[in-house]
Amino acid sequence: MAAPLSPDRLLAALRAEGVTVVEHPGWRTRNRNHTGAWGPVAGVMIHHTVTSGTASSVELCARGHAGLPGPLCHGVIAKDGTVHLVGNGRANHAGGGDPSVLQAVITETYRDRPPAPRAHQGSANAVDGNARFYGFECVNLGNGADPWPAAQLDAVERVGAALCRAHGWGAKSVIGHLEWSDQKVDPRGFAMAGMRERIHQRLEAAPSAQEPTAPKPAAPRYQPFPGTSFFRSNPSSPIVTAMGRRLVAEGCGHYRVGPGPRWLEADRRSYAAWQRKLGFRGSDADGWPGAASWNVLKVPYTP
């Protein structure tokens, strides 16, 4: 078992594992520490909320309800994979559970799953899970039909790996609520044994703060200056159209119709306005493009 992570270390561990985190206002000091122990911690417990909707689920888990005051967990894992932190410290999520399960988690001696729980809140031999487990609620109706999106399961995996990595635990330190108490069924819709295998595989690799991202857009490519003689030849070219559109965007367009591909007097007047905007005067603002003013205009490349 280990001392619980501070708020800063918890946040850092999640982000280092690539978790997208939202900090709910007040989460760092929201806890039930005045009602009982918090720590040493032995593992991570996964739940489902029996609710739908991110905002309402997060609010419920942060504040609790008339029968059970919040926080009801440490974080809420939304269907899009975002983890909303709502509490830090003791939280009302695990309740009483089987001491043999706690021992199996501490020693990580079980095979695919911990021993079947034979205790629950109110049992004579139950142990306090709220003191020993981080708790994460996943937004799901828990009816077996509500889907578990890939992004949400990925976040469960990352959360489990983040806390195991931070404490030096193995994947067997992550259990479901149904593996803790014989009165619970959550999380319903995926197998904890399979999730632990995913967490194990992630722990075997170095932490990935970010998944591979899409390549950055290529830097804009601008049309090289084609030379003043190009324009004096009265061309018809998409370069002229692209130039005219840039002049309009800069507030220098003097077009009744267009701009179009044919170099016209309207193009020359528009370009002269651009030259004057740049501070050119006299013959330097005659409307015939030059290299200096052209390069500042940044006309998009035309194949």
LINSULTA-V99532 format. One record per residue. N is the residue number from 1. RES is the residue in three letters. PHI is phi in radians with two decimals (NA if undefined). OMEGA is omega as a letter, one per 30 degrees, with the letter a starting at -180 (none if undefined). D_LAST is the distance of its C-alpha to the last C-alpha in Angstrom with 1 decimal. Layout:
BEGIN
n	res	phi	omega	d_last
N	RES	PHI	OMEGA	D_LAST
N	RES	PHI	OMEGA	D_LAST
END
This chain:
BEGIN
n	res	phi	omega	d_last
1	MET	NA	a	64.9
2	ALA	-2.56	l	63.1
3	ALA	-1.21	l	63.0
4	PRO	-1.07	l	60.4
5	LEU	-1.23	l	57.2
6	SER	-1.22	l	56.9
7	PRO	-0.95	a	54.4
8	ASP	-1.13	a	52.0
9	ARG	-1.23	l	52.4
10	LEU	-1.09	l	51.9
11	LEU	-1.06	a	48.7
12	ALA	-1.12	a	47.4
13	ALA	-1.12	l	48.3
14	LEU	-1.14	a	46.5
15	ARG	-1.18	l	43.3
16	ALA	-1.14	l	43.5
17	GLU	-1.60	l	43.5
18	GLY	1.52	l	40.3
19	VAL	-1.40	l	42.2
20	THR	-1.45	a	40.7
21	VAL	-2.00	l	43.7
22	VAL	-2.06	a	44.8
23	GLU	-1.63	l	47.9
24	HIS	-1.22	a	50.3
25	PRO	-0.91	l	52.2
26	GLY	1.49	a	55.4
27	TRP	-1.09	a	54.8
28	ARG	-1.14	a	55.9
29	THR	-2.06	a	59.4
30	ARG	-1.54	a	59.8
31	ASN	-2.85	l	62.3
32	ARG	-2.02	a	65.8
33	ASN	-1.07	a	67.1
34	HIS	-1.30	a	70.2
35	THR	-1.82	a	71.3
36	GLY	3.05	a	71.1
37	ALA	-1.26	l	69.7
38	TRP	-2.29	a	66.0
39	GLY	1.66	f	65.7
40	PRO	-1.17	a	66.0
41	VAL	-1.68	a	63.1
42	ALA	-2.03	a	62.9
43	GLY	-3.12	a	59.7
44	VAL	-2.17	a	57.2
45	MET	-2.08	a	58.0
46	ILE	-1.87	a	55.6
47	HIS	-2.29	l	56.4
48	HIS	-2.09	a	55.1
49	THR	-1.45	a	55.6
50	VAL	1.08	l	56.7
51	THR	-2.38	l	54.5
52	SER	-2.24	l	51.1
53	GLY	1.56	a	48.7
54	THR	-1.21	a	47.5
55	ALA	-1.05	a	48.8
56	SER	-1.19	l	52.3
57	SER	-1.19	l	52.6
58	VAL	-1.11	a	51.8
59	GLU	-1.10	l	54.3
60	LEU	-1.07	a	57.0
61	CYS	-1.20	l	56.6
62	ALA	-1.32	a	56.7
63	ARG	-1.66	a	59.7
64	GLY	1.41	l	61.5
65	HIS	-2.53	a	63.9
66	ALA	-1.01	a	67.6
67	GLY	-1.51	a	68.7
68	LEU	-2.69	a	66.6
69	PRO	-1.24	l	65.3
70	GLY	-1.42	g	61.9
71	PRO	-1.33	l	60.0
72	LEU	-1.69	l	59.9
73	CYS	-3.05	l	57.5
74	HIS	-1.70	l	55.4
75	GLY	-2.60	l	52.0
76	VAL	-1.93	a	50.6
77	ILE	-1.72	a	47.8
78	ALA	-1.34	a	45.8
79	LYS	-1.15	l	44.1
80	ASP	-1.49	l	40.6
81	GLY	1.60	l	42.0
82	THR	-1.27	l	42.5
83	VAL	-1.88	a	45.9
84	HIS	-1.74	l	47.8
85	LEU	-1.36	a	50.6
86	VAL	-2.16	a	53.7
87	GLY	-2.71	l	56.6
88	ASN	-2.57	a	57.8
89	GLY	2.10	a	61.2
90	ARG	-1.11	l	63.6
91	ALA	-2.35	a	62.2
92	ASN	-1.46	a	63.9
93	HIS	-2.19	a	61.9
94	ALA	-1.67	a	63.9
95	GLY	1.20	l	67.5
96	GLY	-1.35	a	70.2
97	GLY	-2.67	a	69.6
98	ASP	-1.45	l	71.1
99	PRO	-1.10	l	72.2
100	SER	-1.21	l	71.6
101	VAL	-1.19	l	68.0
102	LEU	-1.02	a	67.7
103	GLN	-1.12	l	69.3
104	ALA	-1.15	l	67.0
105	VAL	-1.21	a	64.0
106	ILE	-1.05	a	65.5
107	THR	-1.54	a	66.2
108	GLU	0.90	a	63.3
109	THR	-1.73	a	65.7
110	TYR	-1.38	a	64.9
111	ARG	-1.58	a	62.8
112	ASP	-1.31	a	60.4
113	ARG	-2.58	l	62.0
114	PRO	-1.13	l	64.7
115	PRO	-1.06	a	68.2
116	ALA	-1.04	a	68.6
117	PRO	-1.19	l	69.6
118	ARG	-2.23	a	73.1
119	ALA	-2.52	l	73.2
120	HIS	-2.76	l	71.7
121	GLN	-0.95	a	72.2
122	GLY	1.77	l	76.0
123	SER	-1.16	a	76.9
124	ALA	-1.07	a	79.7
125	ASN	-1.81	a	77.8
126	ALA	-1.14	l	74.3
127	VAL	-1.97	a	72.4
128	ASP	-1.40	l	70.2
129	GLY	-1.29	l	66.5
130	ASN	-1.13	l	65.4
131	ALA	-1.50	a	66.5
132	ARG	-1.99	a	64.9
133	PHE	-2.26	l	61.4
134	TYR	-1.21	a	58.1
135	GLY	-2.15	l	57.3
136	PHE	-2.26	l	53.9
137	GLU	-1.65	l	53.9
138	CYS	-1.82	a	51.1
139	VAL	-1.19	a	50.3
140	ASN	-2.90	a	51.6
141	LEU	-1.21	l	54.3
142	GLY	1.22	a	56.0
143	ASN	-1.73	a	56.9
144	GLY	1.47	a	55.3
145	ALA	-1.89	l	52.8
146	ASP	-1.12	a	50.7
147	PRO	-1.24	l	47.6
148	TRP	-1.96	a	46.7
149	PRO	-1.06	a	42.9
150	ALA	-1.00	a	41.3
151	ALA	-1.12	l	40.3
152	GLN	-1.23	l	44.0
153	LEU	-1.13	l	45.4
154	ASP	-1.08	l	43.0
155	ALA	-1.18	l	44.2
156	VAL	-1.02	l	47.8
157	GLU	-1.03	a	47.1
158	ARG	-1.17	l	45.6
159	VAL	-1.07	l	48.4
160	GLY	-1.03	l	51.0
161	ALA	-1.13	a	49.4
162	ALA	-1.07	a	49.0
163	LEU	-1.28	l	52.7
164	CYS	-1.11	a	53.9
165	ARG	-1.14	a	51.9
166	ALA	-1.14	a	53.1
167	HIS	-1.77	a	56.8
168	GLY	1.32	l	56.6
169	TRP	-1.57	l	57.4
170	GLY	-1.67	a	56.4
171	ALA	-1.12	a	54.9
172	LYS	-1.27	l	58.5
173	SER	-1.48	l	58.9
174	VAL	-1.91	a	56.7
175	ILE	-2.30	l	58.7
176	GLY	-1.64	l	58.6
177	HIS	-1.03	l	61.2
178	LEU	-1.17	l	62.7
179	GLU	-1.55	a	63.5
180	TRP	-1.81	a	65.4
181	SER	-2.23	a	67.6
182	ASP	-1.34	l	69.2
183	GLN	-1.86	a	68.7
184	LYS	-1.96	a	64.8
185	VAL	-2.18	a	62.1
186	ASP	-1.68	g	59.0
187	PRO	-1.44	a	56.2
188	ARG	-1.84	l	56.3
189	GLY	2.26	l	53.3
190	PHE	-2.62	a	52.5
191	ALA	-1.61	l	54.7
192	MET	-1.15	l	55.4
193	ALA	-1.09	l	56.0
194	GLY	-1.16	l	52.5
195	MET	-1.14	l	51.2
196	ARG	-1.10	l	53.3
197	GLU	-1.14	l	51.8
198	ARG	-1.10	l	48.3
199	ILE	-1.12	l	49.5
200	HIS	-1.04	l	51.1
201	GLN	-1.08	l	48.0
202	ARG	-1.17	a	46.1
203	LEU	-1.16	l	49.0
204	GLU	-1.21	a	48.7
205	ALA	-1.78	l	45.2
206	ALA	-1.20	l	44.3
207	PRO	-1.07	l	43.6
208	SER	-1.99	a	40.0
209	ALA	-1.12	a	39.3
210	GLN	-2.51	l	36.0
211	GLU	-1.26	l	34.6
212	PRO	-0.94	a	31.3
213	THR	-1.75	l	28.7
214	ALA	-1.11	l	25.2
215	PRO	-0.99	l	22.7
216	LYS	-1.14	l	21.7
217	PRO	-0.99	l	18.3
218	ALA	-1.08	l	15.8
219	ALA	-1.05	a	15.8
220	PRO	-0.97	l	13.4
221	ARG	-1.91	a	10.5
222	TYR	-1.88	a	10.5
223	GLN	-1.23	l	8.9
224	PRO	-1.08	l	11.2
225	PHE	-1.12	a	13.6
226	PRO	-1.45	l	12.9
227	GLY	1.69	a	16.7
228	THR	-1.07	a	19.3
229	SER	-1.08	l	19.6
230	PHE	-1.02	a	16.1
231	PHE	-1.33	l	17.6
232	ARG	-1.24	l	21.0
233	SER	-1.51	a	19.8
234	ASN	0.93	a	19.4
235	PRO	-1.30	l	15.7
236	SER	-2.12	a	14.4
237	SER	-2.67	l	10.7
238	PRO	-1.09	l	8.8
239	ILE	-1.09	l	9.0
240	VAL	-1.14	l	12.6
241	THR	-1.08	a	12.7
242	ALA	-1.08	l	11.3
243	MET	-1.09	a	13.7
244	GLY	-1.06	l	16.5
245	ARG	-1.13	l	16.3
246	ARG	-1.18	l	16.7
247	LEU	-1.11	l	19.6
248	VAL	-1.09	a	21.2
249	ALA	-1.09	l	21.0
250	GLU	-1.54	l	22.8
251	GLY	1.37	a	25.4
252	CYS	-2.00	a	24.6
253	GLY	-1.36	l	23.4
254	HIS	-2.11	a	25.7
255	TYR	-2.04	l	24.5
256	ARG	-1.46	l	26.8
257	VAL	-2.37	l	24.1
258	GLY	2.01	g	20.4
259	PRO	-1.23	l	18.3
260	GLY	-2.28	a	16.5
261	PRO	-1.35	a	14.0
262	ARG	-1.48	l	16.9
263	TRP	-1.18	a	18.1
264	LEU	-2.25	l	21.6
265	GLU	-1.06	l	24.6
266	ALA	-1.09	l	24.0
267	ASP	-1.16	a	20.7
268	ARG	-1.11	l	22.9
269	ARG	-1.14	l	25.6
270	SER	-1.14	a	23.4
271	TYR	-1.21	l	22.0
272	ALA	-1.08	l	25.6
273	ALA	-1.09	l	26.6
274	TRP	-1.14	l	24.1
275	GLN	-1.06	l	25.5
276	ARG	-1.13	l	29.0
277	LYS	-1.06	l	28.2
278	LEU	-1.41	l	27.3
279	GLY	1.80	l	30.7
280	PHE	-1.30	a	29.8
281	ARG	-2.41	l	32.5
282	GLY	1.03	a	33.5
283	SER	-1.17	l	31.3
284	ASP	-1.38	l	29.0
285	ALA	-2.15	a	28.2
286	ASP	-1.58	l	27.7
287	GLY	1.63	l	24.3
288	TRP	-1.59	a	22.4
289	PRO	-1.00	l	19.8
290	GLY	-2.11	a	20.8
291	ALA	-1.07	a	19.4
292	ALA	-1.10	a	21.8
293	SER	-1.19	l	21.2
294	TRP	-1.10	a	17.4
295	ASN	-1.14	l	17.4
296	VAL	-1.32	a	19.8
297	LEU	-1.15	l	17.8
298	LYS	0.97	l	15.0
299	VAL	-1.33	a	12.2
300	PRO	-1.00	a	9.7
301	TYR	-1.09	l	6.4
302	THR	-2.05	a	3.8
303	PRO	-1.05	none	0.0
END
